[in-house]
Amino acid sequence: MTMPVLQDLDVQGKKVLVRVDCNVPLDQAGKITDDTRIREALPTIRYILEKGGSVILLSHLGRPKAKPDPQFSLKGCADHLAILLGQPVLFHEGCVDEGARNICRSLKPGQVVMLENLRFHKGEEKPEEDPSFTEKLASLGDLYVNDAFAAAHRAHASTARLAHFFPGKCAAGFLLQKEILQLSALLSSPEVPFYAIIGGSKVSSKLGVLHGLVDKTDAFFIGGGMAYTFLAALGKKIGSSIYEPDMLEKAKDFLAACQKRSVPVFLPEDHVIADAFSNDAQKRIVTSSEGIPENWQGMDIGPRSLAVWEKALIPAKTIFWNGPVGVFEFPQFAHGTQSLARFLAGLHCIKVVGGGDSIAAISSLHLENQFTHVSTGGGAALEFIEFGHLPGIDALIQA
């Protein structure tokens, strides 16, 4: 069966429950620092409004531990969305109470309301413990649209349960469609050579996608904190660098699998190291062959690594990038990730970025338009590549 899409729903005069992803980063003052996920929901919202429907927005923000927490209120997202849409966005400080039912019942075509953070309720993340929560959400609308790709790997009430209350009346929004189309192309028919750049801190969170790609890619480029687990597995001195000792054997197994399939694995050949995990730490550059001394830790890939990687990446027809290759949140150790982003932006090939911190790196340099697709979901993108499906997508298909 194929995934139902928004274009096939008749939304005229209907109240449409739309699961969006407003889980945006906030600064200490609660101000949105990156509105990418909100902006990506605009095409779906505008389409429903233009076709004569009204929109009831559902989302989560942060991890409020199943109870109201002012710092995770969606009010700021509603206000910001109103600016982007150029029209009022109503907001209600609840999502399944009598007030929510009343405001949804009185909603007129062309109007938008955002309900409060779904994760203020236990039934969102643990729908099996409070099934009435999903039922109450479902009673608020006539149709259901899932456009929250970044949460589609969660088997939560609003992502995987709600669709079943709308048999034949649910669909994927435009963002979810775009995400699945772009990521499916990586799995089925990528133009070759196809290279995967995988960074981030932990091998344990990326091992599944690494194995999922080993039969599809022509080379891996591994950076970030996870590189030190691989280097330790190869017997290299990594000093006090972050690594996962319980993943050493699995790292060796992955390297062996790549060797068996003649898939090169590029690990950093040199490192920018520091004597403390701080932007103000002392730093210097060492090679992998000489190793990282005790009480020093790897913080970024070095200039030799960048040069080798860039030369190897030039023939690429398709590139998938997930995760920074250094501690890019510290300006002193952001050079590797930023240089890689600039280099990739200049390549003429298919370039898909798998969400997470990679988006932040690209956005900080205003390079989003230089990439074929910048996914809104890091974890969801990785799980889709690993398994080929997600709970949120399965729910739409089954319904």
C-alpha positions in Angstrom: 0.0 0.0 0.0 1.1 3.6 -0.7 1.1 6.4 1.8 -2.0 8.6 1.6 -1.2 12.2 0.8 -2.9 15.5 1.6 -3.7 16.3 -2.0 -6.2 13.4 -2.0 -8.2 14.7 1.0 -11.2 17.0 0.6 -10.6 19.6 3.3 -13.2 22.2 2.3 -15.3 23.0 5.4 -13.4 20.5 7.5 -11.5 20.9 10.7 -8.1 19.3 10.1 -5.9 18.1 12.9 -2.3 18.7 11.7 0.5 17.2 13.7 3.4 19.5 13.1 6.9 19.7 14.7 7.4 22.9 16.7 10.2 21.3 18.7 12.5 24.2 18.0 15.7 25.3 19.8 15.2 28.1 22.4 17.8 30.3 24.1 17.8 31.0 27.8 15.2 33.7 27.4 12.9 31.3 25.6 13.4 32.9 22.2 13.4 30.7 19.1 16.9 30.4 17.7 16.1 28.4 14.6 12.5 28.4 13.1 13.3 25.9 10.3 10.8 23.3 11.5 8.0 25.9 11.8 8.7 27.3 8.4 8.7 23.8 6.9 5.1 23.3 8.0 3.8 26.4 6.2 3.0 24.8 2.8 0.7 22.2 4.4 -1.0 24.8 6.6 -1.5 27.3 3.7 -2.8 24.5 1.4 -5.6 23.6 3.9 -6.5 27.2 4.5 -6.6 28.0 0.7 -8.8 24.9 0.1 -11.4 26.1 2.6 -10.4 24.2 5.7 -9.5 25.2 9.2 -6.3 24.0 11.0 -5.9 22.6 14.5 -2.2 22.3 15.2 -0.8 19.7 17.5 2.9 19.5 18.5 5.3 18.9 21.4 8.3 21.0 22.6 11.1 19.7 24.7 10.8 17.1 27.4 8.4 18.4 30.1 7.9 15.0 31.8 4.2 14.7 31.3 3.2 17.8 33.3 2.7 21.5 32.4 6.0 23.4 32.4 5.9 27.1 31.3 9.4 26.9 29.7 8.0 24.4 27.2 4.8 26.3 26.3 4.0 26.5 22.6 2.6 30.0 23.0 5.8 31.5 21.5 5.6 29.2 18.5 2.0 30.2 17.9 3.0 33.9 18.0 5.9 33.2 15.6 3.8 31.2 13.3 1.2 34.1 13.1 4.0 36.3 11.8 5.1 33.8 9.2 1.5 33.1 8.1 0.5 36.8 8.1 -2.7 36.0 10.0 -3.8 35.4 13.6 -3.0 32.0 15.2 -5.3 31.3 18.1 -3.7 29.6 21.1 -5.2 27.5 23.8 -3.5 26.6 27.1 -4.6 23.0 26.9 -5.3 20.3 24.3 -8.0 17.9 25.5 -9.9 20.0 28.0 -13.3 21.6 27.6 -11.7 24.8 26.4 -9.9 23.0 23.6 -13.2 21.3 22.6 -15.0 24.7 22.5 -12.4 26.6 20.5 -12.1 23.8 18.0 -15.9 23.4 17.7 -16.2 27.2 16.9 -13.3 27.3 14.5 -14.3 28.7 11.1 -12.8 27.9 7.6 -9.5 29.9 7.2 -8.8 30.0 10.9 -5.8 28.4 12.7 -5.5 27.3 16.4 -2.5 25.8 18.1 -3.1 23.7 21.2 -0.7 23.5 24.1 2.2 21.1 24.3 1.0 17.5 23.9 3.8 16.2 26.2 2.2 18.0 29.1 0.1 14.8 29.2 1.3 11.3 29.9 -1.0 9.9 27.2 1.1 11.5 24.5 4.3 9.5 25.0 2.6 6.6 26.7 -0.7 6.1 24.8 -1.0 2.6 26.1 -1.3 3.9 29.7 -3.9 6.5 28.8 -5.8 5.6 25.6 -8.5 8.1 26.3 -6.0 10.9 25.5 -5.8 9.9 21.8 -9.5 9.5 21.6 -10.0 13.0 23.0 -7.6 14.5 20.5 -9.4 12.7 17.7 -12.7 14.2 18.7 -11.5 17.7 18.0 -11.3 17.3 14.2 -12.8 15.8 11.0 -9.5 14.8 9.3 -5.9 14.1 10.4 -2.7 15.1 8.7 0.8 14.1 9.9 3.4 16.6 8.8 5.9 16.0 11.7 8.6 13.9 10.1 11.0 14.6 13.0 8.6 12.9 15.4 7.5 10.1 13.0 9.9 7.6 14.6 8.0 7.9 17.9 5.1 5.6 18.5 3.2 8.3 20.4 -0.4 9.2 20.5 -0.3 12.1 18.0 2.1 10.4 15.6 1.2 6.7 15.5 -2.2 6.2 17.2 -4.3 9.2 16.0 -4.4 8.1 12.4 -6.4 4.9 13.3 -9.3 7.1 14.4 -9.5 8.5 10.8 -9.7 5.5 8.5 -9.7 6.9 4.9 -9.5 10.4 6.3 -5.8 10.8 7.1 -2.8 11.7 5.1 0.8 12.9 5.0 1.4 16.6 4.7 3.8 18.1 2.2 6.9 18.0 4.5 6.4 14.4 5.4 6.0 13.6 1.7 9.2 15.5 0.8 11.2 13.8 3.5 10.2 10.3 2.5 10.7 11.0 -1.2 14.3 12.3 -0.7 15.3 9.6 1.8 13.8 6.8 -0.1 15.9 7.8 -3.1 19.0 7.2 -1.0 17.8 3.7 -0.2 16.6 2.6 -3.6 18.5 4.3 -6.4 21.2 6.8 -5.4 23.4 8.2 -8.1 26.9 6.8 -7.7 29.4 7.2 -6.3 27.4 7.6 -3.1 29.3 8.7 0.0 28.1 8.9 3.6 29.5 11.3 6.1 28.6 10.4 9.6 29.5 12.4 12.7 28.2 13.1 16.2 29.3 11.8 19.5 28.2 8.2 19.9 28.7 5.1 17.7 25.8 3.4 19.6 23.3 5.9 18.1 24.6 5.6 14.6 25.6 1.9 14.3 22.3 1.0 12.8 22.5 3.5 10.0 26.1 2.6 9.3 25.2 -1.0 8.8 22.1 0.0 6.9 24.3 1.9 4.4 27.2 -0.5 4.1 25.8 -2.3 1.1 24.8 1.0 -0.6 27.6 3.5 -0.1 31.0 3.7 -1.9 32.8 5.1 1.1 32.2 6.3 4.7 33.7 9.4 6.3 33.5 9.2 10.1 34.1 12.2 12.3 33.0 13.7 15.5 33.3 12.0 18.9 32.3 8.7 17.5 35.5 8.6 15.5 37.5 8.0 18.7 35.7 4.8 19.4 36.8 3.5 16.0 40.3 4.8 16.5 40.5 3.1 19.9 39.3 -0.1 18.2 42.3 0.2 15.9 44.7 0.6 18.8 45.3 4.4 18.4 46.0 6.5 21.4 43.0 8.8 22.0 43.9 10.4 25.3 40.9 11.6 27.2 38.7 11.8 24.1 35.0 10.8 24.4 34.5 7.1 23.3 32.4 4.1 24.1 34.4 1.2 25.5 31.5 -1.2 25.2 31.3 -0.5 21.5 34.8 -1.4 20.5 34.0 -4.9 19.3 31.0 -3.6 17.3 33.2 -0.9 15.8 35.7 -3.6 14.7 32.9 -5.7 13.3 31.7 -2.7 11.2 35.2 -2.0 9.9 35.5 -5.7 9.0 32.2 -5.6 7.2 33.4 -2.6 5.2 36.7 -4.3 4.4 34.9 -7.4 3.2 32.8 -5.3 0.8 35.7 -3.1 -0.2 34.1 0.0 1.1 36.7 2.5 2.3 36.3 4.1 5.7 37.9 7.5 6.1 38.7 8.3 9.7 40.4 11.6 10.8 44.1 11.6 10.1 44.8 14.5 12.4 42.9 16.2 15.2 42.5 19.6 16.8 42.9 18.6 20.5 42.3 20.5 23.7 43.4 20.2 27.4 39.8 20.7 28.5 36.2 20.5 27.1 35.9 24.3 26.8 36.0 26.9 24.1 38.8 28.6 26.1 41.0 25.5 26.4 44.5 25.3 25.0 44.6 23.6 21.6 47.0 22.1 19.2 47.1 19.7 16.3 48.3 16.1 16.4 48.2 13.2 13.9 46.4 9.9 14.4 49.7 8.1 14.0 51.4 9.9 16.9 48.2 9.8 18.9 46.5 12.1 21.4 48.4 12.5 24.7 46.9 11.8 28.1 44.7 14.5 29.5 44.1 15.9 26.0 40.9 15.2 24.0 40.0 15.4 20.3 37.7 18.3 19.6 37.7 18.7 15.8 39.1 17.1 12.6 42.4 18.7 11.5 43.5 20.4 8.3 45.1 17.2 6.8 41.8 15.3 7.3 39.8 18.0 5.6 42.2 18.0 2.7 42.0 14.3 2.3 38.3 14.1 2.7 37.6 17.0 0.2 39.7 15.4 -2.5 38.0 12.0 -2.0 34.5 13.6 -2.1 35.0 15.5 -5.4 33.7 12.6 -7.6 30.5 12.2 -5.6 27.2 12.1 -7.3 25.3 11.6 -4.0 26.2 12.5 -0.5 24.4 11.9 2.8 25.6 13.8 5.8 24.5 13.4 9.4 26.3 14.8 12.4 29.0 17.4 13.0 32.7 16.3 12.7 33.8 18.3 15.8 32.5 20.2 18.8 31.1 22.9 16.5 29.1 24.6 19.3 32.4 25.9 20.5 33.6 28.5 17.9 37.2 27.5 18.5 36.4 24.0 17.4 33.8 24.7 14.7 36.3 25.0 11.8 36.1 21.4 10.6 32.3 21.2 10.5 32.0 24.7 8.9 34.7 24.1 6.4 33.1 20.7 5.4 29.7 22.4 5.1 31.1 25.1 2.8 32.9 22.6 0.7 29.8 20.4 0.3 27.7 23.5 -0.6 30.0 24.0 -3.5 29.8 20.5 -4.9 27.4 19.9 -7.9 25.7 16.7 -6.8 22.8 15.4 -4.8 23.4 16.4 -1.1 21.0 15.2 1.6 21.6 16.3 5.2 20.1 14.1 7.9 18.9 16.7 10.4 20.1 17.3 13.9 23.1 19.4 14.6 24.1 19.3 10.9 21.1 21.6 10.2 22.4 24.0 12.8 25.8 24.1 11.3 24.4 24.7 7.8 21.9 27.3 9.0 24.6 29.2 10.9 26.4 29.7 7.6 23.1 30.4 5.6 23.8 27.5 3.2 20.5 25.7 3.3 19.7 26.6 -0.3 23.0 25.0 -1.5 21.8 21.5 -0.5 19.3 19.2 -2.2 17.5 18.4 0.9 18.0 19.3 4.6 16.0 17.0 6.7 14.1 18.3 9.7 14.6 15.1 11.7 17.9 13.6 12.7 16.7 10.5 14.6 13.8 10.0 12.2 16.1 10.2 9.2 18.5 7.7 10.6 15.8 5.2 11.6 14.1 5.5 8.2 17.5 4.8 6.5 18.1 1.9 8.8 14.6 0.3 8.7 12.9 1.7 5.6 9.8 2.7 7.6 8.6 4.6 10.7 5.7 4.2 13.1 4.1 7.5 12.0 4.2 6.4 8.3 3.0 2.9 9.1 0.0 4.3 10.9 -1.1 6.4 7.9 -0.7 3.4 5.5 -2.6 1.1 7.8 -5.4 3.6 8.3 
